[in-house]
Amino acid sequence: MRQVDGLQSFLAPGWELVNTSVNADYKIEKIYQQTVVKPDLSLYAETGFTACNMKKLELFGEVKPGSASRPFDSRDNHELETQTDDARDTRGQVTLYHTAVQVMQPRTRVFSFYVQSTWARLLCHSRAGTEVSHSFDINGPENYLGEFLWRFSHAPKSDRGHDTSVQRVKGKTAAANARKALGLVEETDLYQVIVDTEKFIFAQPFTSSHRRPVGRGTRCYHAYWVKEKRVVLLKDTWRKEEYGKEGDVYEILRSKQVRNIATVIRHGDVDDQNRFQFAEGAGGRKLRHYRIVLEEVGEPLNWFKSTWELTKVLSDAFTAHRDAFEKAEILHRDVSFGNILLIRSGDEVRGLLIDWEFAKVKDRIDAWASERTGTFQFLSLRLLKDYDRAHLASDDIQSFLHVLVWVILRYGPTKLEKSERLSRLKSFDSKDTLMDTYTVKRSAFNSNLPRTLRVSTAPFRELLFVLLSTLSRAITHEHFLDDDDMPERQEERDAWEMMATHDFVANAMEESLKNLQWKEMKDGAAKYLDD
């Protein structure tokens, strides 16, 4: 790597630039399914490293000798991204390293540099995307690489992209109390943040969406509330600035007496005088670092102990959706498996509908028609076919049924073999386009769906037949999917009307839950696909 010889001389005392091109970080490889993570150069704020360590790395550099894998065109008057397979692979490699640092550290930015032959670029990655500098000749008079490394290694942590609002826990008493409450071993690293004057301690997130390179980067934690000495739910995310704060939506919902929603303890934008707590990307995408703390910790939906419990939790979440739409004129727009929470108190369970970040006031829905919201596995067929349409209540209603079918295939007590479950779940997975997913899923949601699920429990099977056969009739013709005239056949028109409002689905679930014999059955979730 003769192109970068001598860079060590630009670094602050105690810093070291290490060749890690053959020494991978094996801990991060476990997260990314054995993908090799070993940037050519790794910069550390301390000495003694010989291998890549994404938990300690400050920035990284990639050095390529020739032009075959050049990710960016060195000519500033040409298109930035080089469109070859090797170039795309190199950009993917750099993106992986940026993302790995975000996963392993509390970060607002990740810096890097790229050297191709005698040309170099500086990169700055955030949740909004990656900014790339103009190219410069490292052998010319405007060689900025050395000056950049000098400035970087002398800069405060916040300017180097560290999230300085996250601090390591130092007090032994607070740490011991937090570990006991959270069920953690002594060696577990603990961190703390302040949300609206209150201190919360946490370890690692139990969610995984922050492993994506861009977007909200949401991390959810079981956190210890120091003042009240109990466990709560902490959500750390990069919210779209134009949407407003999720906590404010909860305040509206609470004021309108919407049932089955979470209780907000504290919330607010992260404000620690760090200019990097805000990010702006291409197309005007603006993200703001935000945290919200909720009272209810709960359990994931697949922890149901019976299909009656599963139905009860879904019914409660559906009630929250209906209340929000009818009482507060707010539409959720992201009904998914992860946004329905199971709350257990003794032998009783209830459900909560959470994550109202994408919710919108009903009379403004048309204005946001072209925005892509929702989890694609659970999007209505209508939105899968054409996502430029306004997101309606009927789309969310259908999403509840998609969640129900997905949970059955993934965890439900059925007579399906493992191979059958995997095959059927493919209808929920993304294909090349949303239209491909639409085509596969529409075929799967046919009139035979209730029967082919092969559910063992009779009361649950009967409910599925009522709900899914009605949905199947509603989507028989394109009318339901194209916002066109009503279907001509009365049977299909009735089904269309049933699926357009909350009444039918709500009444079907509420009526089925009156079956006390079903309530006593122990036909809970099983980890059919987890081995």
C-alpha positions in Angstrom: 0.0 0.0 0.0 2.7 2.4 -1.0 0.0 5.0 -1.9 -0.6 5.7 1.7 2.9 5.2 3.2 3.7 8.0 5.6 0.1 8.7 6.8 1.1 7.7 10.3 3.0 11.0 10.6 -0.1 13.0 10.3 -1.9 11.4 13.3 -2.1 12.7 16.9 0.1 11.1 19.5 -1.2 7.7 20.6 -3.2 7.1 17.3 -2.3 4.3 14.9 -3.3 3.4 11.4 -3.2 -0.4 11.0 -3.1 -2.7 8.0 -6.1 -5.0 8.6 -6.5 -6.3 5.0 -5.9 -9.9 6.1 -7.1 -9.7 9.8 -10.9 -9.7 9.9 -13.3 -8.8 12.7 -14.8 -12.2 13.4 -17.4 -10.9 16.0 -19.1 -8.7 13.4 -19.0 -11.6 10.9 -21.3 -13.5 13.1 -23.9 -10.8 12.7 -23.5 -10.6 9.0 -23.6 -14.3 8.4 -19.9 -15.0 7.8 -19.4 -12.0 5.5 -15.7 -11.0 5.8 -15.2 -7.6 7.5 -11.6 -6.5 7.0 -11.0 -3.0 5.6 -7.6 -2.4 4.2 -6.7 0.2 6.8 -8.2 0.7 10.3 -7.6 3.8 12.4 -7.6 3.6 16.2 -7.3 6.2 18.9 -4.9 3.8 20.8 -2.1 1.5 19.9 -1.7 -2.3 20.1 -4.3 -3.4 17.5 -3.2 -5.9 14.8 -6.7 -6.9 13.5 -9.9 -5.2 12.5 -12.0 -4.3 15.6 -15.2 -2.5 14.6 -16.0 -1.7 18.2 -12.9 0.4 18.6 -12.3 1.6 15.0 -12.4 5.3 14.4 -12.4 5.3 10.6 -11.3 3.0 7.8 -9.6 3.2 4.4 -9.8 1.2 1.3 -6.9 1.1 -1.1 -7.0 -0.4 -4.6 -4.1 -0.5 -7.0 -5.9 -0.4 -10.4 -9.1 0.9 -11.9 -11.1 -2.3 -12.5 -13.0 -2.0 -9.2 -13.1 1.8 -9.1 -16.4 2.7 -7.3 -16.3 6.3 -8.3 -15.2 8.1 -11.4 -12.1 10.2 -10.7 -13.3 12.8 -13.3 -15.6 15.3 -11.5 -17.5 16.1 -14.7 -18.7 12.5 -15.1 -21.3 10.4 -13.3 -20.1 9.7 -9.8 -20.8 6.0 -9.5 -19.0 3.7 -11.9 -21.4 1.2 -13.4 -19.5 -2.0 -13.5 -20.0 -5.2 -11.5 -16.6 -4.8 -9.8 -17.4 -1.1 -9.0 -20.8 -2.1 -7.5 -19.0 -4.8 -5.4 -16.6 -2.3 -4.1 -19.3 0.2 -3.1 -21.1 -2.7 -1.4 -17.9 -3.5 0.5 -17.5 0.1 1.7 -21.2 0.3 2.7 -20.8 -2.9 4.7 -17.9 -1.4 6.6 -19.8 1.8 7.3 -22.8 -0.2 8.5 -20.7 -2.5 10.7 -19.3 0.5 12.6 -22.8 1.8 13.1 -23.9 -1.5 14.5 -21.0 -1.9 16.9 -20.8 1.7 18.2 -23.1 4.5 19.1 -22.6 6.6 16.0 -24.0 9.7 14.2 -21.5 9.5 11.4 -18.8 7.1 10.0 -15.9 8.5 8.1 -13.7 6.7 5.6 -11.4 7.3 2.7 -10.9 5.6 -0.6 -7.6 5.5 -2.6 -7.5 4.2 -6.2 -4.1 4.4 -7.8 -3.1 8.0 -7.1 -6.6 9.4 -6.7 -8.5 9.6 -3.4 -11.9 10.6 -2.0 -13.1 11.2 1.5 -16.5 9.7 2.6 -18.9 10.6 5.4 -21.8 8.1 6.0 -24.9 8.8 8.0 -28.4 7.3 8.3 -29.4 9.6 5.4 -26.7 8.2 3.0 -23.1 8.7 2.1 -21.4 12.0 1.1 -18.4 11.7 -1.2 -15.8 14.4 -1.7 -14.3 15.5 -4.9 -11.4 13.4 -6.0 -7.9 14.6 -5.5 -4.4 13.5 -6.5 -2.5 12.3 -3.5 0.7 13.1 -5.3 -0.4 16.6 -6.2 -0.4 19.9 -4.4 -3.9 19.4 -3.2 -3.4 16.2 -1.3 -6.1 16.6 1.5 -5.7 13.1 3.0 -2.9 13.9 5.4 -4.5 17.1 6.5 -7.9 15.3 7.0 -6.3 12.6 9.2 -4.5 15.3 11.2 -7.7 17.2 11.8 -9.7 14.0 12.5 -7.3 12.6 15.1 -7.2 16.0 16.9 -11.0 16.5 16.8 -13.4 15.9 19.7 -15.4 12.7 19.7 -18.6 14.3 18.6 -16.9 15.7 15.4 -15.5 12.3 14.7 -19.0 10.9 14.5 -19.5 9.4 17.9 -22.9 9.7 19.6 -21.7 11.6 22.7 -25.2 11.5 24.2 -24.5 7.8 24.9 -22.2 7.3 27.9 -20.7 4.3 29.6 -22.1 3.6 33.0 -19.5 4.4 35.7 -21.3 4.2 39.0 -21.0 0.7 40.5 -24.3 0.9 42.4 -26.4 2.0 39.4 -24.6 -0.6 37.2 -25.3 -3.4 39.7 -29.0 -2.4 40.0 -29.4 -2.3 36.3 -27.7 -5.6 35.7 -30.0 -7.3 38.3 -33.2 -5.7 36.8 -32.2 -6.5 33.2 -30.9 -10.0 34.0 -27.4 -9.3 32.8 -24.1 -10.9 33.7 -21.3 -8.9 35.3 -19.2 -8.6 32.1 -22.0 -7.0 30.1 -21.2 -3.4 28.9 -23.7 -0.9 30.1 -24.6 2.5 28.6 -26.8 5.3 29.7 -28.7 8.2 28.1 -30.8 11.1 29.3 -34.2 11.5 27.9 -36.0 14.6 29.0 -34.0 14.8 32.3 -34.5 11.1 33.2 -31.6 8.6 33.1 -32.0 5.2 31.5 -29.4 2.4 31.4 -29.3 -0.3 28.8 -27.0 -2.9 27.1 -27.7 -4.3 23.6 -30.8 -3.8 21.4 -33.2 -6.7 21.0 -34.1 -5.5 17.5 -32.1 -5.8 14.3 -33.3 -3.1 11.8 -30.3 -0.9 12.8 -28.1 -3.3 10.8 -29.3 -1.7 7.6 -27.0 1.0 6.1 -29.5 3.8 5.9 -33.0 4.7 7.2 -34.3 5.1 10.7 -31.8 2.7 12.2 -34.2 1.9 15.0 -32.8 0.2 18.1 -35.2 -1.0 20.9 -33.8 -1.8 24.3 -35.0 -3.1 27.6 -33.8 -0.2 29.8 -33.5 0.4 33.5 -35.1 3.6 34.7 -32.7 4.8 37.4 -35.2 7.1 39.2 -38.0 4.6 39.4 -35.8 1.4 39.6 -37.7 -0.6 37.0 -37.5 -1.9 33.5 -39.0 0.1 30.6 -38.8 0.1 26.8 -36.4 2.6 25.1 -36.6 3.2 21.4 -33.7 5.0 19.7 -34.4 6.1 16.1 -33.7 8.6 13.3 -37.1 10.0 12.6 -38.1 11.7 9.4 -38.3 15.4 10.3 -41.5 16.1 8.3 -43.4 13.5 10.3 -43.1 15.1 13.7 -42.5 13.2 16.9 -44.1 9.9 17.7 -44.6 11.0 21.4 -46.8 13.8 20.2 -49.0 11.4 18.3 -49.4 9.3 21.5 -50.5 12.5 23.3 -53.2 13.0 20.8 -54.3 9.4 21.0 -54.4 9.5 24.8 -56.4 12.8 24.8 -59.0 11.1 22.5 -59.2 8.0 24.9 -57.9 5.6 22.3 -57.6 2.1 23.9 -54.8 -0.4 23.8 -51.8 2.0 23.2 -48.6 2.3 25.0 -47.9 4.8 27.8 -45.2 7.4 27.1 -42.8 8.1 30.0 -40.4 10.5 28.2 -39.6 11.4 24.7 -37.7 14.0 22.7 -35.1 14.8 20.0 -31.5 14.1 21.0 -29.9 17.5 21.9 -26.4 17.3 23.2 -24.9 20.2 21.3 -23.7 17.7 18.6 -24.3 19.0 15.1 -24.3 15.5 13.8 -27.6 14.5 15.5 -29.3 15.7 12.3 -28.7 14.2 8.9 -29.8 15.3 5.4 -29.5 13.1 2.3 -30.2 13.2 -1.4 -33.7 14.3 -2.4 -34.0 16.5 0.7 -34.4 13.5 3.1 -34.0 15.0 6.6 -33.5 12.7 9.7 -33.5 13.8 13.3 -32.1 11.6 16.1 -35.0 10.9 18.5 -35.7 8.7 21.6 -39.0 7.7 23.2 -39.4 5.7 26.4 -42.6 3.5 26.9 -44.0 2.1 30.1 -45.0 -1.3 28.7 -42.2 -3.7 27.8 -44.4 -6.6 26.7 -43.6 -9.7 24.6 -43.5 -10.3 20.9 -46.7 -11.6 19.2 -45.3 -15.1 18.7 -45.1 -15.7 22.4 -48.8 -16.6 22.5 -49.7 -19.6 24.6 -52.9 -20.4 22.7 -54.6 -19.3 19.5 -57.2 -17.7 21.7 -54.5 -15.5 23.1 -53.2 -14.7 19.6 -56.7 -13.6 18.6 -57.2 -11.6 21.7 -54.0 -9.7 21.2 -54.8 -9.0 17.5 -58.3 -8.0 18.5 -57.0 -5.5 21.0 -54.5 -4.0 18.5 -57.3 -3.8 16.0 -59.4 -1.9 18.5 -56.6 0.6 19.0 -56.4 1.1 15.2 -60.2 1.6 15.0 -60.3 4.0 17.9 -57.4 6.0 16.5 -59.1 6.3 13.1 -62.6 7.0 14.4 -61.9 9.1 17.5 -58.7 10.8 16.7 -58.8 10.7 12.9 -55.3 9.2 12.8 -54.3 6.3 10.5 -51.4 4.1 11.7 -50.1 3.0 8.2 -47.5 0.5 9.4 -49.5 -2.5 10.8 -46.9 -5.4 11.1 -45.9 -8.3 13.2 -43.3 -6.2 15.1 -45.8 -3.4 15.9 -48.3 -5.5 17.8 -47.2 -6.1 21.4 -48.4 -8.9 23.8 -48.8 -7.8 27.4 -49.2 -10.6 30.0 -50.5 -10.1 33.5 -50.9 -13.4 35.3 -53.3 -15.5 33.2 -54.6 -12.5 31.3 -53.3 -11.0 28.1 -54.0 -7.9 26.1 -52.5 -6.4 23.0 -51.1 -3.0 22.1 -50.6 -1.3 18.8 -47.3 0.5 18.9 -44.9 2.4 16.6 -47.1 5.4 15.5 -44.2 7.1 13.8 -45.7 7.0 10.3 -49.3 7.8 11.5 -51.1 10.6 9.7 -54.2 12.7 10.4 -57.1 11.3 8.2 -57.8 14.5 6.3 -54.2 14.8 5.2 -53.8 11.2 3.9 -54.2 12.2 0.2 -51.3 14.6 0.5 -49.0 11.8 1.5 -50.2 9.3 -1.1 -46.9 8.9 -2.8 -44.9 8.2 0.4 -43.8 4.7 1.0 -44.8 3.6 4.4 -45.5 0.2 5.9 -43.7 -3.1 6.2 -43.7 -4.8 2.7 -44.5 -8.3 4.0 -47.8 -7.0 5.4 -48.8 -4.4 2.8 -52.3 -4.7 1.3 -52.5 -6.1 -2.2 -53.8 -2.8 -3.3 -50.6 -1.0 -2.2 -48.4 -3.7 -3.5 -49.9 -3.3 -6.9 -49.5 0.5 -7.0 -47.8 2.2 -4.1 -48.4 5.7 -5.4 -52.0 5.5 -4.1 -53.2 7.0 -0.9 -52.9 4.7 2.1 -56.4 4.0 3.3 -57.9 2.4 6.4 -58.9 -0.6 4.3 -55.2 -1.2 3.6 -54.4 -1.4 7.3 -57.4 -3.6 7.9 -56.1 -6.0 5.3 -52.6 -5.8 6.8 -53.9 -7.2 10.1 -55.1 -10.3 8.2 -51.7 -10.6 6.5 -50.1 -10.5 9.9 -52.4 -13.2 11.1 -51.6 -15.6 8.2 -47.9 -14.9 8.5 -47.9 -15.8 12.3 -49.9 -19.0 11.6 -47.4 -20.1 8.9 -44.4 -19.1 11.1 -45.6 -20.2 14.5 -49.1 -21.5 14.5 -50.3 -25.0 15.5 -51.1 -26.5 12.1 -50.5 -29.8 10.3 -48.2 -28.2 7.7 -44.8 -29.7 7.3 -41.8 -27.4 7.7 -41.1 -27.4 4.0 -44.7 -26.4 3.4 -44.5 -23.5 5.9 -41.3 -22.2 4.2 -42.8 -22.5 0.8 -46.0 -20.6 1.8 -44.0 -17.9 3.6 -42.3 -17.0 0.4 -45.5 -15.2 -0.7 -44.7 -12.6 2.0 -41.0 -12.1 0.9 -39.9 -9.4 -1.4 -39.3 -10.4 -5.0 -37.6 -8.2 -7.6 -40.4 -5.7 -7.4 -43.5 -4.9 -5.3 -45.6 -6.0 -8.3 -43.9 -9.5 -8.2 -44.8 -9.7 -4.5 -48.3 -8.6 -5.3 -48.7 -11.3 -8.0 -47.5 -14.1 -5.7 -49.4 -13.0 -2.6 -52.7 -12.5 -4.5 -52.4 -16.0 -5.8 -51.8 -17.3 -2.3 -54.8 -15.4 -0.8 -57.3 -17.4 -2.7 -60.6 -19.1 -1.7 -58.7 -22.2 -0.6 -56.4 -20.4 1.9 -58.4 -21.1 5.1 -58.5 -24.8 4.3 -54.8 -25.1 3.1 -53.5 -23.5 6.3 -54.6 -26.8 8.0 -55.1 -25.3 11.4 -55.7 -27.8 14.1 -58.0 -25.9 16.5 -61.6 -25.8 15.4 -62.7 -22.4 16.8 -59.6 -20.8 15.4 -60.2 -22.5 12.1 -63.7 -21.3 11.9 -62.6 -17.7 12.5 -60.0 -17.9 9.8 -62.6 -19.2 7.4 -64.9 -16.2 8.1 -62.1 -13.6 7.8 -60.0 -15.1 4.9 -62.8 -16.3 2.7 -64.3 -12.8 2.9 -61.0 -11.2 1.9 -60.6 -13.7 -0.9 -64.0 -12.8 -2.3 -63.2 -9.1 -2.0 -60.1 -9.3 -4.1 -61.5 -11.6 -6.7 -61.9 -8.7 -9.2 -59.7 -5.8 -9.9 -62.3 -3.4 -8.6 -61.1 -3.9 -5.0 -57.5 -3.2 -6.1 -58.1 -0.4 -8.6 -60.3 2.1 -6.7 -62.8 1.5 -9.6 -66.5 0.9 -9.5 -68.0 -1.6 -7.1 -68.1 -5.3 -8.3 -71.2 -6.3 -10.1 -71.9 -9.5 -8.3 -73.7 -9.0 -4.9 -71.5 -11.5 -3.1 -68.3 -9.8 -4.1 -69.8 -6.4 -3.5 -70.7 -7.4 0.1 -67.3 -8.7 0.7 -65.7 -5.5 -0.7 -67.8 -3.4 1.7 -67.0 -5.7 4.7 -63.3 -5.3 4.2 -63.5 -1.5 3.7 -64.4 -0.7 7.3 -63.5 -2.0 10.8 -66.9 -3.4 11.7 -66.7 -6.8 10.1 -63.2 -7.9 11.3 -63.8 -6.4 14.7 -67.1 -8.2 15.2 -65.8 -11.5 13.9 -62.9 -11.6 16.4 -64.9 -10.3 19.3 -67.6 -12.9 18.8 -65.1 -15.8 18.5 -63.4 -14.8 21.7 -66.6 -15.5 23.7 -65.9 -19.2 23.3 -64.7 -20.1 26.8 -63.8 -23.7 25.8 -61.4 -22.3 23.2 -59.8 -20.0 25.8 -58.9 -23.1 27.9 -57.1 -24.8 25.1 -53.3 -24.8 25.1 -52.4 -24.6 21.5 -49.6 -22.1 21.7 -46.8 -21.0 19.4 -44.0 -23.4 18.4 -40.6 -22.6 16.9 -41.2 -24.7 13.8 -38.6 -22.8 11.7 -36.1 -21.9 14.3 -34.0 -25.0 14.3 
